[in-house]
């Protein structure tokens, strides 16, 4: 009796184990075929969520809205929180002309399946068409966070839409939150080869007006405008944000190094050059502060000290006060003024070398009427290459100014 009972229990356990194994095997088969052969997957597991979703979308693509809706409802009967099923129902509603129901279902889908790109794309387009830019951008933000590569397609659309001030303002509000795609968008807008300067200007100006434009962003913006040859616009935007002693800007800003060079806009640029140590320091004989350059007896083509200028056509004079200590090179250092476009030289100063106390140096130059909207002032080594480029010693610079040269 006891042995028979044991045998029955053993048989029951074996049957239960076989049934569980069969179900696991069926689930594995369903998962295996869900994406490629959903009908076969449903044969193994009649209500497999993935297979039902794939099959519903295929029916929708084939124009069978009723079949797609039936499968989506079947899926929701077993998986009520399946957001993509609501998106299928929304697409069916849209095809039937019920846009109100389509919006309602898409919003449910977005809440339940926030990573569904098709849902976010539909809602983005809907709110853009309605002019609700902030709502549209909230959905774009989700798309770009999930799929950064989508920026290549999205950023050019932003460039077109940003010609509308309302969109530029809404985008500025979004960018002020520093989403991870902000640097990519700003770089794309300012790309001289493929960017849209008008759109970039609107967006960046909106950010600046809100106080959300970082110094780094503004520096890249101004440099982008200058590279595009739009020196007038770059100067106007830069001048709008700098102090103007006496109500107007000098022709050469910060010539006395009253403030530390920012290397931005139309201030001094101090580039790192191997073999040159550059800084601003306070010392006797200077009018407060002066630029200090120490040359380490290495080959140097340029000192790294330069200043962009925005001068109208006419005759000018550059003045500067200099001091040197054991400054040695083959031909000495020189001030050089040139056009930003094409590099046409406008003036070159006399050699700066040796040891001397504070003294003034001048360079006369003329800005032509054409082809020279912007200019560069640079301290250079006139030796083009080779061992003759070696420079050693120290140089101090102060009171650099540009003035109109009267006849």
C-alpha positions as CSV (number, residue, x, y, z in Angstrom):
1,X,0.0,0.0,0.0
2,X,2.7,2.4,1.0
3,X,4.8,1.4,-2.0
4,X,1.9,2.0,-4.3
5,X,1.4,5.5,-2.8
6,X,5.0,6.3,-3.2
7,X,5.0,5.2,-6.8
8,X,1.9,7.4,-7.5
9,X,3.6,10.4,-5.9
10,X,6.7,9.8,-7.9
11,X,4.7,9.6,-11.2
12,X,2.9,12.8,-10.3
13,X,6.1,14.6,-9.6
14,X,7.6,13.4,-12.9
15,X,4.5,14.6,-14.8
16,X,4.6,18.0,-13.1
17,X,8.3,18.3,-13.9
18,X,7.7,17.4,-17.5
19,X,4.9,19.9,-17.7
20,X,7.1,22.7,-16.2
21,X,9.9,21.7,-18.6
22,X,7.5,21.8,-21.5
23,X,6.2,25.3,-20.5
24,X,9.8,26.5,-20.2
25,X,10.7,25.0,-23.5
26,X,7.6,26.6,-25.1
27,X,8.5,30.0,-23.6
28,X,12.0,29.7,-25.0
29,X,10.6,28.9,-28.4
30,X,8.2,31.8,-28.2
31,X,11.0,34.2,-27.3
32,X,13.2,32.8,-30.0
33,X,10.7,33.3,-32.8
34,X,8.8,36.4,-31.5
35,X,10.6,39.0,-33.6
36,X,11.1,37.0,-36.8
37,X,8.1,34.6,-36.9
38,X,5.5,35.8,-34.5
39,X,2.8,33.3,-35.7
40,X,5.1,30.5,-34.8
41,X,5.9,32.1,-31.4
42,X,2.2,32.3,-30.7
43,X,1.8,28.6,-31.5
44,X,4.2,27.9,-28.6
45,X,2.8,30.6,-26.3
46,X,-0.6,31.9,-27.4
47,X,-0.3,35.2,-25.5
48,X,3.4,35.9,-25.8
49,X,3.7,39.8,-25.4
50,X,6.6,40.3,-27.8
51,X,5.0,38.2,-30.6
52,X,1.6,39.9,-30.2
53,X,3.3,43.3,-30.5
54,X,5.4,42.4,-33.5
55,X,2.4,40.8,-35.3
56,X,0.2,43.8,-34.4
57,X,2.7,46.2,-36.0
58,X,3.0,44.0,-39.1
59,X,-0.7,44.0,-39.5
60,X,-0.7,47.8,-39.2
61,X,2.0,48.2,-41.8
62,X,0.0,46.0,-44.1
63,X,-3.0,48.2,-43.7
64,X,-5.0,45.9,-41.5
65,X,-6.0,48.3,-38.8
66,X,-8.8,46.1,-37.4
67,X,-6.4,43.1,-37.1
68,X,-3.7,45.3,-35.5
69,X,-6.2,46.7,-33.0
70,X,-7.5,43.2,-32.1
71,X,-4.0,42.0,-31.4
72,X,-3.2,45.1,-29.4
73,X,-6.3,44.6,-27.2
74,X,-5.4,40.9,-26.8
75,X,-2.0,42.0,-25.6
76,X,-3.4,44.5,-23.2
77,X,-5.8,41.9,-21.8
78,X,-2.8,40.0,-20.5
79,X,-0.3,42.9,-20.1
80,X,-2.3,46.0,-19.2
81,X,0.8,48.2,-18.8
82,X,2.2,47.4,-22.3
83,X,2.7,50.9,-23.6
84,X,3.6,50.0,-27.2
85,X,0.2,48.3,-27.5
86,X,-1.4,51.7,-26.8
87,X,0.8,53.2,-29.5
88,X,-0.6,50.7,-32.0
89,X,-4.1,51.6,-31.0
90,X,-3.2,55.2,-31.3
91,X,-1.9,54.7,-34.8
92,X,-5.1,52.9,-35.8
93,X,-7.2,55.8,-34.4
94,X,-5.1,58.3,-36.4
95,X,-5.7,56.3,-39.6
96,X,-9.4,56.3,-38.9
97,X,-9.3,60.1,-38.5
98,X,-9.8,60.3,-34.8
99,X,-6.9,62.6,-33.9
100,X,-8.3,63.3,-30.4
101,X,-8.2,59.6,-29.5
102,X,-4.8,59.2,-31.2
103,X,-3.4,61.9,-28.9
104,X,-4.9,60.4,-25.8
105,X,-3.6,57.0,-26.6
106,X,-0.1,58.3,-27.5
107,X,0.1,60.1,-24.2
108,X,-0.8,56.9,-22.4
109,X,1.9,55.1,-24.4
110,X,4.5,57.7,-23.6
111,X,3.7,57.3,-19.9
112,X,3.9,53.5,-19.9
113,X,6.7,53.1,-22.5
114,X,8.8,56.3,-22.3
115,X,11.6,54.7,-24.3
116,X,9.4,54.0,-27.3
117,X,10.9,56.2,-30.0
118,X,7.9,56.0,-32.4
119,X,5.6,57.4,-29.6
120,X,8.0,60.2,-28.7
121,X,8.4,61.1,-32.4
122,X,4.7,61.3,-33.0
123,X,4.1,63.5,-30.0
124,X,7.0,65.8,-31.0
125,X,5.5,66.3,-34.4
126,X,2.0,66.9,-33.0
127,X,3.1,69.6,-30.5
128,X,5.3,71.2,-33.1
129,X,2.4,71.6,-35.4
130,X,0.3,73.0,-32.6
131,X,3.1,75.5,-31.8
132,X,3.5,74.1,-28.3
133,X,7.3,74.2,-28.5
134,X,8.0,73.5,-24.9
135,X,5.9,70.3,-24.9
136,X,7.4,69.2,-28.2
137,X,11.0,69.7,-26.9
138,X,10.3,67.7,-23.8
139,X,9.7,64.7,-26.1
140,X,12.7,65.5,-28.2
141,X,14.8,65.6,-25.1
142,X,13.7,62.0,-24.3
143,X,14.5,60.9,-27.8
144,X,18.0,62.4,-27.7
145,X,18.7,61.0,-24.3
146,X,17.8,57.5,-25.4
147,X,19.4,57.8,-28.9
148,X,22.2,60.4,-29.0
149,X,22.9,59.4,-32.7
150,X,19.5,60.8,-33.6
151,X,21.0,64.3,-33.1
152,X,22.4,64.1,-36.7
153,X,18.8,64.2,-38.0
154,X,17.3,66.4,-35.3
155,X,19.8,69.2,-35.2
156,X,19.2,70.4,-38.8
157,X,15.5,70.5,-38.0
158,X,16.3,72.7,-34.9
159,X,18.3,75.0,-37.2
160,X,15.3,75.6,-39.4
161,X,12.8,76.0,-36.6
162,X,15.0,78.4,-34.6
163,X,14.3,81.1,-37.2
164,X,11.1,81.4,-35.2
165,X,11.9,83.5,-32.1
166,X,9.3,81.6,-30.1
167,X,11.0,78.3,-30.8
168,X,14.4,79.8,-30.1
169,X,13.2,81.0,-26.7
170,X,11.7,77.6,-25.9
171,X,14.9,75.8,-26.9
172,X,16.9,78.2,-24.8
173,X,14.8,77.3,-21.8
174,X,15.5,73.6,-22.5
175,X,19.2,74.2,-23.0
176,X,19.4,76.1,-19.8
177,X,18.8,72.8,-18.0
178,X,22.0,71.6,-19.6
179,X,20.7,68.3,-21.1
180,X,23.5,65.9,-22.2
181,X,22.9,66.8,-25.9
182,X,23.4,70.5,-25.4
183,X,27.1,70.6,-26.5
184,X,26.3,68.5,-29.6
185,X,23.6,70.8,-30.7
186,X,25.6,74.0,-30.1
187,X,28.5,72.6,-31.9
188,X,26.4,71.5,-34.9
189,X,24.7,74.9,-35.1
190,X,28.1,76.7,-35.1
191,X,29.8,74.4,-37.5
192,X,31.1,76.7,-40.4
193,X,30.6,73.8,-42.9
194,X,27.1,72.7,-42.1
195,X,25.7,74.9,-39.3
196,X,23.1,77.6,-39.6
197,X,24.5,80.9,-38.4
198,X,21.2,82.6,-38.2
199,X,19.7,79.9,-36.1
200,X,22.8,79.7,-33.9
201,X,22.6,83.4,-33.3
202,X,19.0,83.3,-32.3
203,X,19.4,80.4,-29.9
204,X,22.7,81.7,-28.3
205,X,21.3,85.2,-28.0
206,X,18.3,83.8,-26.2
207,X,20.6,81.9,-23.9
208,X,22.7,85.0,-23.3
209,X,19.5,87.1,-22.5
210,X,18.6,84.5,-19.9
211,X,22.1,84.5,-18.4
212,X,22.5,80.9,-19.3
213,X,25.3,81.2,-21.8
214,X,28.5,79.9,-20.3
215,X,31.8,81.7,-21.1
216,X,33.0,78.7,-23.0
217,X,29.8,78.7,-25.1
218,X,30.2,82.4,-25.8
219,X,33.8,82.0,-26.8
220,X,33.0,79.3,-29.2
221,X,30.2,81.3,-30.6
222,X,32.3,84.4,-31.3
223,X,35.1,82.3,-32.7
224,X,32.6,80.6,-35.1
225,X,31.4,83.9,-36.3
226,X,35.0,85.1,-36.9
227,X,35.8,81.9,-38.8
228,X,32.8,82.5,-41.0
229,X,34.2,86.0,-41.8
230,X,31.3,87.7,-39.9
231,X,33.6,90.0,-37.9
232,X,31.1,92.8,-37.6
233,X,28.5,90.6,-36.0
234,X,31.1,89.0,-33.7
235,X,32.3,92.4,-32.6
236,X,28.8,93.7,-31.9
237,X,27.8,90.7,-29.9
238,X,31.1,90.8,-27.9
239,X,30.9,94.5,-27.3
240,X,27.4,94.2,-25.9
241,X,28.8,92.4,-22.9
242,X,32.0,94.2,-21.9
243,X,32.5,97.3,-19.8
244,X,32.9,100.6,-21.7
245,X,34.9,103.2,-19.7
246,X,33.7,106.6,-20.8
247,X,30.8,105.0,-22.8
248,X,32.9,103.7,-25.7
249,X,35.4,101.1,-26.5
250,X,39.0,101.8,-27.6
251,X,40.1,100.5,-31.0
252,X,42.3,98.0,-29.1
253,X,40.6,96.6,-25.9
254,X,42.5,96.0,-22.7
255,X,45.7,97.5,-24.1
256,X,47.1,98.2,-20.6
257,X,46.2,94.7,-19.4
258,X,44.0,96.2,-16.7
259,X,42.2,92.9,-16.6
260,X,43.5,89.4,-17.2
261,X,43.1,88.5,-20.9
262,X,40.1,86.3,-21.5
263,X,41.3,84.8,-24.8
264,X,37.7,85.5,-25.9
265,X,36.2,87.8,-28.5
266,X,38.2,91.0,-29.1
267,X,40.3,90.7,-26.0
268,X,43.9,89.6,-25.9
269,X,44.4,85.9,-26.9
270,X,47.2,84.1,-25.0
271,X,47.8,80.8,-26.7
272,X,50.1,78.1,-25.1
273,X,53.3,77.9,-27.1
274,X,56.1,75.4,-26.2
275,X,59.1,77.4,-25.1
276,X,57.2,80.5,-24.0
277,X,55.9,81.4,-20.5
278,X,53.2,84.1,-20.6
279,X,51.4,85.9,-17.8
280,X,50.1,89.3,-16.6
281,X,51.9,90.8,-13.7
282,X,52.2,94.0,-11.7
283,X,55.6,95.8,-11.7
284,X,57.3,99.1,-11.3
285,X,57.2,101.3,-14.4
286,X,54.0,99.8,-15.8
287,X,50.7,101.5,-15.5
288,X,49.3,98.9,-13.2
289,X,49.8,95.6,-15.0
290,X,51.8,94.4,-18.0
291,X,52.2,91.3,-20.1
292,X,55.2,89.3,-19.3
293,X,56.8,86.8,-21.8
294,X,59.8,84.6,-21.0
295,X,61.4,82.7,-23.8
296,X,63.2,79.4,-22.9
297,X,65.7,79.3,-25.8
298,X,63.5,77.0,-28.0
299,X,62.3,77.4,-31.5
300,X,59.3,79.8,-31.5
301,X,57.4,81.0,-34.6
302,X,54.9,83.0,-32.7
303,X,54.9,84.2,-29.1
304,X,51.3,83.2,-28.6
305,X,50.2,86.8,-27.8
306,X,47.7,88.1,-30.3
307,X,44.7,90.5,-30.4
308,X,41.8,90.6,-33.0
309,X,40.9,94.0,-34.2
310,X,37.8,95.4,-36.0
311,X,39.0,98.5,-37.8
312,X,37.3,100.3,-40.7
313,X,39.3,101.2,-43.7
314,X,41.8,104.0,-43.0
315,X,45.3,104.9,-41.7
316,X,46.3,103.8,-38.2
317,X,49.2,103.7,-35.8
318,X,50.0,101.1,-33.2
319,X,51.8,102.2,-30.1
320,X,53.2,100.1,-27.2
321,X,55.6,100.5,-24.3
322,X,58.2,97.7,-24.0
323,X,60.9,96.5,-21.7
324,X,63.4,93.7,-22.4
325,X,66.0,91.7,-20.6
326,X,68.6,89.7,-22.6
327,X,66.1,89.1,-25.4
328,X,68.0,87.3,-28.1
329,X,67.0,85.8,-31.4
330,X,68.3,85.9,-35.0
331,X,66.2,88.8,-36.3
332,X,64.4,89.9,-33.1
333,X,60.7,89.8,-32.5
334,X,58.2,92.0,-34.4
335,X,54.7,93.3,-34.1
336,X,52.7,92.2,-37.2
337,X,49.3,93.4,-38.3
338,X,47.5,91.4,-41.0
339,X,44.0,90.9,-42.5
340,X,42.1,88.1,-41.0
341,X,41.0,86.9,-44.5
342,X,43.9,85.9,-46.7
343,X,46.6,87.0,-44.2
344,X,47.5,90.1,-46.1
345,X,50.2,92.0,-44.1
346,X,49.3,95.6,-43.2
347,X,52.3,96.6,-41.1
348,X,55.4,95.2,-39.4
349,X,57.3,96.8,-36.6
350,X,61.0,97.1,-36.1
351,X,63.0,94.3,-34.4
352,X,62.6,93.9,-30.6
353,X,65.7,92.5,-29.0
354,X,68.5,93.0,-26.4
355,X,68.1,94.7,-23.0
356,X,66.4,98.1,-22.5
357,X,64.2,99.9,-20.1
358,X,60.7,101.0,-20.8
359,X,60.4,102.7,-24.2
360,X,57.8,103.3,-26.8
361,X,57.5,101.5,-30.2
362,X,55.2,102.4,-33.0
363,X,53.9,100.8,-36.2
364,X,52.0,102.7,-39.0
365,X,49.6,100.7,-41.1
366,X,46.6,101.1,-43.4
367,X,43.4,99.0,-43.6
368,X,42.3,98.7,-47.2
369,X,38.8,99.4,-48.4
370,X,38.1,95.8,-49.4
371,X,38.9,92.3,-48.3
372,X,40.0,93.2,-44.7
373,X,36.9,93.3,-42.5
374,X,38.9,91.9,-39.5
375,X,42.5,92.1,-38.5
376,X,45.0,90.4,-36.3
377,X,47.8,91.9,-34.2
378,X,50.5,89.4,-33.3
379,X,53.9,89.3,-31.8
380,X,55.9,87.1,-34.1
381,X,59.4,85.8,-34.9
382,X,60.1,86.7,-38.5
383,X,62.5,83.7,-39.0
384,X,60.3,81.1,-40.8
385,X,62.0,77.9,-39.7
386,X,65.2,76.2,-38.5
387,X,67.6,76.8,-35.6
388,X,67.3,80.6,-36.2
389,X,63.9,80.5,-34.6
390,X,65.4,80.1,-31.2
391,X,64.4,82.8,-28.8
392,X,65.6,83.5,-25.2
393,X,65.2,86.2,-22.7
394,X,62.3,88.3,-21.2
395,X,59.9,90.9,-22.5
396,X,57.3,93.1,-20.8
397,X,54.5,94.8,-22.8
398,X,52.2,97.6,-21.6
399,X,50.0,100.4,-22.9
400,X,49.2,98.9,-26.3
401,X,46.9,101.2,-28.3
402,X,45.7,101.8,-31.8
403,X,44.8,105.3,-33.0
404,X,43.7,106.9,-36.2
405,X,46.7,108.4,-38.1
406,X,45.9,111.9,-39.2
407,X,47.2,113.2,-42.5
